[in-house]
Amino acid sequence: MSKNLVIVESPAKAKTIKKYLGTEFSVLASYGHVRDLLPKEGAVDTAHDFAMHYELIEKNKKHVTAIVTAMKKAEALYLATDPDREGEAISWHIYSILKDKKTLKDKPVHRVVFHEITRAAVRAAIENPREISMDLVNSQQARRALDYLVGFNYGVKFVADYLRVAYKALRCG
């Protein structure tokens, strides 16, 4: 097993990135989101600071199991999901799952971001890791909570109405 584990969202990306990184890296795909809110009342607990309760997505359980198994043998984790708030949330969920399963221990965890899938971009990202951005994670969670509590259509309308009012309030002359 390779000493570094890299997680991306898509299996096609995993295959390409594996070629760029070589034998020191194992690359697995999460196949997108790995957890979602519970599909019942109470998934977002408004009485306790909007605490969110998640469960593994059934169709991705086997991919999560593969990631957990690979992490047990790896020395370091590189979370290379997409550079948007959804990708950041996926990285955070994977990190949380691995932490809960006690497979990380004192192993280093890196968040890497690239905007193109080229050898140079991928290697530069690996050489310049950062932390998971909790601002992006919280942004995604706030949007997900709003969708859950208010509904997607109402949530979009609420944001649009708010922005319209804010624009009018800030408009000069």
C-alpha positions as CSV (number, residue, x, y, z in Angstrom):
1,M,0.0,0.0,0.0
2,S,1.2,3.5,-0.8
3,K,2.1,5.7,2.1
4,N,0.0,8.7,1.1
5,L,-3.8,8.5,0.5
6,V,-5.4,11.0,-1.8
7,I,-9.2,11.4,-1.9
8,V,-10.9,13.0,-4.9
9,E,-14.6,13.1,-5.9
10,S,-14.7,11.2,-9.2
11,P,-13.2,7.9,-10.2
12,A,-12.1,9.4,-13.6
13,K,-10.1,12.1,-11.7
14,A,-8.6,9.4,-9.4
15,K,-7.3,7.4,-12.4
16,T,-5.7,10.5,-14.0
17,I,-4.2,11.9,-10.8
18,K,-2.8,8.5,-9.8
19,K,-0.7,8.6,-13.0
20,Y,0.6,12.0,-12.1
21,L,1.6,11.1,-8.5
22,G,3.2,7.7,-8.9
23,T,3.6,4.8,-6.5
24,E,4.0,6.9,-3.3
25,F,0.3,7.8,-3.6
26,S,-2.9,5.8,-3.6
27,V,-5.9,7.7,-5.0
28,L,-9.5,6.9,-4.2
29,A,-12.8,8.5,-5.2
30,S,-15.5,9.4,-2.7
31,Y,-18.1,9.5,-5.6
32,G,-19.3,12.9,-4.3
33,H,-21.0,13.5,-1.0
34,V,-20.6,10.7,1.5
35,R,-23.1,11.9,4.2
36,D,-26.4,13.7,4.1
37,L,-28.9,15.0,6.7
38,L,-31.1,12.4,8.3
39,P,-34.3,12.2,6.1
40,K,-36.6,12.8,9.1
41,E,-37.6,15.5,11.6
42,G,-34.8,16.7,13.7
43,A,-32.0,16.5,11.2
44,V,-31.4,20.2,11.9
45,D,-31.9,20.9,15.6
46,T,-33.0,24.5,15.9
47,A,-33.1,24.2,19.7
48,H,-29.4,23.5,19.9
49,D,-27.6,26.0,17.7
50,F,-28.9,24.4,14.5
51,A,-26.9,21.2,15.2
52,M,-27.0,19.0,12.1
53,H,-27.4,15.2,12.3
54,Y,-25.9,13.2,9.4
55,E,-25.9,9.6,8.1
56,L,-23.9,7.9,5.5
57,I,-25.4,7.9,2.0
58,E,-26.3,4.3,1.3
59,K,-24.9,4.2,-2.3
60,N,-21.5,5.5,-1.1
61,K,-21.0,3.2,2.0
62,K,-18.7,0.9,0.0
63,H,-16.6,3.8,-1.1
64,V,-16.3,5.1,2.5
65,T,-15.4,1.6,3.7
66,A,-12.6,1.5,1.0
67,I,-11.3,4.9,2.2
68,V,-11.3,3.8,5.8
69,T,-9.5,0.6,5.0
70,A,-6.9,2.4,2.9
71,M,-6.4,5.1,5.6
72,K,-5.5,2.4,8.2
73,K,-2.5,1.5,6.1
74,A,-1.6,5.1,4.9
75,E,0.8,7.5,6.7
76,A,-0.8,10.7,5.4
77,L,-4.1,11.9,4.0
78,Y,-4.6,14.4,1.2
79,L,-8.1,15.6,0.7
80,A,-8.3,16.8,-3.0
81,T,-12.1,17.2,-3.5
82,D,-13.3,20.1,-5.7
83,P,-12.3,23.7,-4.7
84,D,-15.9,24.9,-4.1
85,R,-17.9,24.8,-0.8
86,E,-19.4,21.4,-1.7
87,G,-16.0,20.0,-2.2
88,E,-14.8,21.5,1.1
89,A,-17.8,20.0,2.9
90,I,-17.1,16.6,1.3
91,S,-13.5,16.8,2.6
92,W,-14.7,17.8,6.0
93,H,-17.2,14.9,6.1
94,I,-14.5,12.4,5.1
95,Y,-12.1,13.8,7.7
96,S,-14.9,13.6,10.4
97,I,-15.7,10.0,9.5
98,L,-12.0,8.9,9.6
99,K,-11.5,10.8,12.9
100,D,-14.6,9.1,14.4
101,K,-13.3,5.7,13.3
102,K,-9.9,6.5,14.8
103,T,-8.0,5.8,11.6
104,L,-6.2,9.2,11.6
105,K,-4.4,9.0,15.0
106,D,-1.4,11.4,14.6
107,K,-1.3,11.1,10.8
108,P,-1.0,14.4,8.9
109,V,-4.2,15.6,7.1
110,H,-3.8,18.0,4.2
111,R,-6.3,19.8,2.1
112,V,-5.1,20.3,-1.5
113,V,-6.8,22.3,-4.2
114,F,-6.2,22.5,-7.9
115,H,-8.2,24.2,-10.7
116,E,-6.9,22.1,-13.6
117,I,-6.0,18.4,-13.8
118,T,-2.4,18.7,-15.1
119,R,0.7,17.1,-13.8
120,A,2.1,20.5,-12.8
121,A,-1.1,21.7,-11.1
122,V,-1.6,18.4,-9.1
123,R,2.0,18.3,-7.9
124,A,2.0,22.0,-7.0
125,A,-1.2,21.4,-4.9
126,I,0.4,18.4,-3.1
127,E,3.5,20.5,-2.3
128,N,1.3,23.4,-1.0
129,P,-1.4,22.0,1.2
130,R,-3.7,24.0,3.5
131,E,-6.2,23.3,6.2
132,I,-9.8,22.6,5.6
133,S,-11.7,25.9,5.3
134,M,-14.3,25.9,8.0
135,D,-15.8,29.1,6.5
136,L,-16.5,27.1,3.3
137,V,-17.8,24.1,5.2
138,N,-20.1,26.3,7.3
139,S,-21.3,28.1,4.2
140,Q,-22.3,24.8,2.7
141,Q,-23.9,23.6,5.9
142,A,-25.9,26.9,6.3
143,R,-27.2,26.4,2.7
144,R,-28.1,22.8,3.4
145,A,-29.9,23.7,6.7
146,L,-31.8,26.4,4.9
147,D,-32.9,24.0,2.2
148,Y,-33.9,21.5,4.8
149,L,-35.8,23.9,7.1
150,V,-37.4,26.2,4.5
151,G,-37.2,24.2,1.3
152,F,-35.1,24.8,-1.8
153,N,-37.6,26.9,-3.7
154,Y,-38.4,29.0,-0.6
155,G,-34.7,29.3,0.3
156,V,-33.8,30.7,-3.1
157,K,-36.7,33.1,-3.0
158,F,-35.7,34.2,0.5
159,V,-32.1,34.9,-0.5
160,A,-33.2,36.7,-3.7
161,D,-35.7,38.9,-1.7
162,Y,-33.1,39.7,0.9
163,L,-30.5,40.7,-1.7
164,R,-33.1,42.9,-3.5
165,V,-33.9,44.7,-0.2
166,A,-30.2,45.0,0.6
167,Y,-29.4,46.4,-2.8
168,K,-32.1,49.1,-2.5
169,A,-30.9,50.0,1.0
170,L,-27.3,50.4,-0.1
171,R,-28.0,52.1,-3.5
172,C,-26.8,55.6,-3.6
173,G,-28.8,58.5,-5.1
